[in-house]
Amino acid sequence: MATTDRAIASAEAHSAHNYHPLPVVIASADGAWMTDVEGRRYLDMLAGYSALNFGHGNRRLIDAAKAQLERVTLTSRAFHHDRFADFCTQLAELCGMEMVLPMNTGAEAVETAVKTARKWGYRTKGVPDGTAKIIVAADNFHGRTTTIISFSTDEEARADYGPYTPGFEIVPYGDLAALDAAMTDNTVAVLLEPIQGEAGVLVPPPGYLAGVRELTRARNVLFIADEIQSGLGRTGKTFALEHEGVVPDMYVLGKALGGGVVPVSAVVSSAEILGVFRPGEHGSTFGGNPLACAVALEVIAMLRTGEYQQRAAELGDHLHHELGLMTTGGAVETVRGRGLWAGVDISPSYGTGREISEKLMDRGVLVKDTHGSTIRIAPPLVISKEDLDWGLEQLRAVLTR
């Protein structure tokens, strides 16, 4: 067997089949390009689901990681280390908040947000013990832990994992009236993605997020924004909520915070809200470790310049203009998104999202499908306009009969 075939066969034989990756085996990557074990190059139009906003092998991030690797990588939170205070201070400032609780993965950060909201509900709002409710949106994707899939509407992610964690109510995404009707005195939080990524890059109706902010403030309910995929430059702003001038009570961050180098996540909020925790009540051995903080500090410094947000806004306008032109030919039914992030619904007569992704792979472009006929486009923010145009030309070619 060829090297690619051998690697795929070995993976199929010895790893659990919880993913169905495209048949490509990546060996190296730089910027917006990846190279497989056979030496073929591919334009990365997925960016690790926004974990690689700053591209593969970003020199600033790699240098920051290397420098920290030579000093200290892990202390656990049993001790202070010299990168921790700066990380928490600077991330809080970036978010316009006061306090940070660092974790590792996005799912851990969402779990932390759920625990925070419940503890705040009992200790601060005065909700009777064991009765706290959190409202979420249908078609959400917040991770894959048992508690998180308990409030998923995706049966593929949820089936066969019960019994499920109670305490959540699901309402339609984008429906303010349904959200208002679902609120009770025991509601402690509303947890939403400002743009639903896994659902196909769904952007809510104008005014929805501002309306959520008004409703939650009026009812003394926390507004938790899961900006794990949508945040840190992807949509042309530091946070997707900024497009509606909204500031939540709590940000949940991950993916790009680790620069594609190490997993880093965090919950960022006020001192009143995160101040509900006492020593021993929540933690993580690797959360806020020196290596993670060093990389994340460089990410924060890069975001402070605004250049990546501006680049995502400008190239995003171009991306959506070009994708919009494709809707006139019948192959593309709908295009959604914001900044360098798009969900593209392909007419089923042209193939499934998986089939289109495989055809693009054959032409040197890597994307990923979701929900049947939808493909997601989310290149690194460092992609050049020329490379972006080349990738779009390959999509046109695949969709031309």
Secondary structure as GFF3:
##gff-version 3
##sequence-region A 1 401
A	DSSP	alpha_helix	3	14	.	.	.	ID=ss1
A	DSSP	beta_strand	26	30	.	.	.	ID=ss2
A	DSSP	beta_strand	33	36	.	.	.	ID=ss3
A	DSSP	beta_strand	41	44	.	.	.	ID=ss4
A	DSSP	alpha_helix	47	50	.	.	.	ID=ss5
A	DSSP	alpha_helix	59	69	.	.	.	ID=ss6
A	DSSP	alpha_helix	84	95	.	.	.	ID=ss7
A	DSSP	beta_strand	99	103	.	.	.	ID=ss8
A	DSSP	alpha_helix	106	120	.	.	.	ID=ss9
A	DSSP	pi_helix	121	125	.	.	.	ID=ss10
A	DSSP	beta_strand	133	137	.	.	.	ID=ss11
A	DSSP	alpha_helix	146	149	.	.	.	ID=ss12
A	DSSP	alpha_helix	155	158	.	.	.	ID=ss13
A	DSSP	beta_strand	168	171	.	.	.	ID=ss14
A	DSSP	alpha_helix	176	182	.	.	.	ID=ss15
A	DSSP	beta_strand	187	192	.	.	.	ID=ss16
A	DSSP	alpha_helix	208	218	.	.	.	ID=ss17
A	DSSP	beta_strand	222	226	.	.	.	ID=ss18
A	DSSP	three_ten_helix	240	244	.	.	.	ID=ss19
A	DSSP	beta_strand	250	253	.	.	.	ID=ss20
A	DSSP	three_ten_helix	255	258	.	.	.	ID=ss21
A	DSSP	beta_strand	265	269	.	.	.	ID=ss22
A	DSSP	alpha_helix	271	274	.	.	.	ID=ss23
A	DSSP	alpha_helix	290	304	.	.	.	ID=ss24
A	DSSP	alpha_helix	307	326	.	.	.	ID=ss25
A	DSSP	three_ten_helix	327	329	.	.	.	ID=ss26
A	DSSP	beta_strand	332	337	.	.	.	ID=ss27
A	DSSP	beta_strand	342	346	.	.	.	ID=ss28
A	DSSP	three_ten_helix	348	350	.	.	.	ID=ss29
A	DSSP	alpha_helix	353	362	.	.	.	ID=ss30
A	DSSP	beta_strand	365	366	.	.	.	ID=ss31
A	DSSP	beta_strand	368	370	.	.	.	ID=ss32
A	DSSP	beta_strand	374	377	.	.	.	ID=ss33
A	DSSP	alpha_helix	385	398	.	.	.	ID=ss34
###
